[in-house]
Amino acid sequence: MTIDYGHPPKGGFAKLVSELLVEDLGESLDFWREALGFEIAYQRHEEKFVYLENPDGAQIMLCERSGIWESAPMERPYGRGVMFQIYLSSIDPIISRLQGLRVPIYAGPREVWRRYGDREGGKREVIVQDPNGYLVMLAEDLGERPL
């Protein structure tokens, strides 16, 4: 029997990819695929590991906890002090999907304009929490404007 491990990400490997340690890989995979629209690039079943990508190019890795890469005791919610921001071409399909799946919205949707340098950058954003407590901001670029 041949096992399908998948393929490298379609757009090549991102320069920075976070790996999230999760309690239940199946539950987390359902959330990232069904609610957030990610697809499996490749996986290693024996390690309970999966590499995900979305159509807009974001990439993330999920690995079921084994104790190997845990630098301190872990307690829920995981990811305290970190939020993952994912830019999408439009957040409306994700918001509809979240509502259909009855995934609670942590914050938003909202439009925000933030200053950087001599201009402001705008985005629409919605924040959700994955099954392990990691915060995920899904954002749509609204462009720039002068101050």
C-alpha positions in Angstrom: 0.0 0.0 0.0 1.3 3.4 -1.0 0.7 6.3 1.4 0.0 9.7 -0.1 2.2 12.2 1.8 1.1 15.1 -0.5 3.4 17.7 -2.1 5.3 20.9 -1.3 3.2 24.0 -1.1 1.9 25.2 -4.5 3.5 28.6 -4.1 6.8 27.3 -2.6 7.7 27.5 1.0 7.0 30.7 2.9 10.0 32.5 4.6 8.3 32.1 8.0 5.9 29.3 8.9 4.6 28.7 12.4 4.0 25.3 13.8 1.2 25.0 16.3 1.1 22.2 18.9 -2.4 20.9 19.2 -4.3 18.5 21.5 -6.2 16.7 18.8 -4.9 16.9 15.2 -8.2 15.8 13.7 -10.2 18.5 15.5 -7.7 21.2 14.6 -7.5 20.0 11.0 -11.3 20.2 10.7 -11.2 23.8 12.0 -8.4 25.0 9.8 -9.8 23.3 6.7 -13.6 23.7 7.1 -13.7 27.1 8.9 -10.7 28.9 7.5 -10.4 27.3 4.1 -6.9 25.8 4.3 -5.9 22.7 2.3 -3.4 20.0 3.1 -0.1 20.4 1.2 1.5 17.4 2.9 1.3 15.3 6.0 3.2 12.7 8.0 0.6 10.4 9.6 3.1 8.6 11.8 4.2 12.0 13.3 0.6 13.4 13.5 1.8 16.3 11.5 0.2 18.3 8.7 1.4 21.2 6.6 -1.5 23.5 5.4 -1.8 26.3 2.8 -4.6 28.5 1.7 -5.4 29.8 -1.8 -4.0 33.3 -0.9 -0.6 31.8 0.0 -0.7 31.6 3.9 0.9 28.5 5.4 0.8 26.9 8.8 1.8 23.6 10.3 -0.1 21.6 12.9 1.4 18.9 15.0 -0.3 16.9 17.8 1.4 17.3 21.1 4.0 14.7 22.0 6.1 16.6 24.6 9.1 16.8 22.4 9.0 20.5 21.4 7.4 21.8 24.6 9.8 24.2 26.4 7.5 24.6 29.4 4.3 23.2 30.8 1.4 23.9 28.4 -2.0 24.8 29.5 -5.1 26.0 27.7 -5.6 28.3 26.0 -2.4 27.8 24.0 -0.7 30.6 22.2 -1.0 33.2 24.9 0.6 36.4 23.8 0.6 35.6 20.1 -2.0 36.2 17.3 -1.6 34.8 13.8 -2.6 37.3 11.1 -3.6 35.9 7.7 -4.3 38.2 4.8 -7.0 37.1 2.4 -8.3 38.7 -0.8 -11.7 38.9 0.9 -12.9 38.0 4.4 -16.6 37.8 3.5 -16.5 34.1 2.4 -14.7 33.2 5.7 -17.2 35.2 7.8 -20.1 33.3 6.0 -18.3 30.0 6.6 -17.7 30.8 10.3 -21.4 31.7 10.7 -22.6 28.6 8.9 -20.4 26.4 11.1 -21.4 28.4 14.2 -17.8 29.2 15.0 -17.8 32.1 17.6 -16.3 35.3 16.5 -13.7 36.6 19.0 -13.7 40.2 17.7 -15.0 42.0 14.6 -15.6 42.1 11.8 -14.3 45.6 11.9 -12.6 48.2 9.7 -9.4 49.7 11.1 -6.9 52.2 9.8 -3.4 52.2 11.4 -0.6 54.7 10.9 2.8 53.6 9.6 5.2 56.2 8.4 3.5 59.1 6.6 0.3 57.2 5.8 -2.4 54.9 7.1 -3.1 51.3 6.0 -6.6 50.0 6.2 -8.0 46.5 6.6 -11.1 44.7 7.5 -10.5 42.1 10.1 -12.2 39.4 12.0 -10.6 37.4 14.9 -11.5 33.8 15.8 -10.0 31.3 18.3 -9.0 27.9 17.1 -10.0 24.8 19.2 -6.7 25.0 21.2 -7.1 28.7 22.0 -4.8 30.2 19.3 -6.1 33.6 18.1 -6.3 34.0 14.3 -6.9 37.3 12.7 -8.2 37.1 9.1 -7.7 40.4 7.3 -8.5 42.0 4.0 -6.3 44.8 2.7 -8.2 48.1 2.1 -5.2 50.0 0.8 -3.4 53.1 2.0 -4.3 56.8 2.5 -2.2 59.8 3.4 -2.5 61.2 6.9 
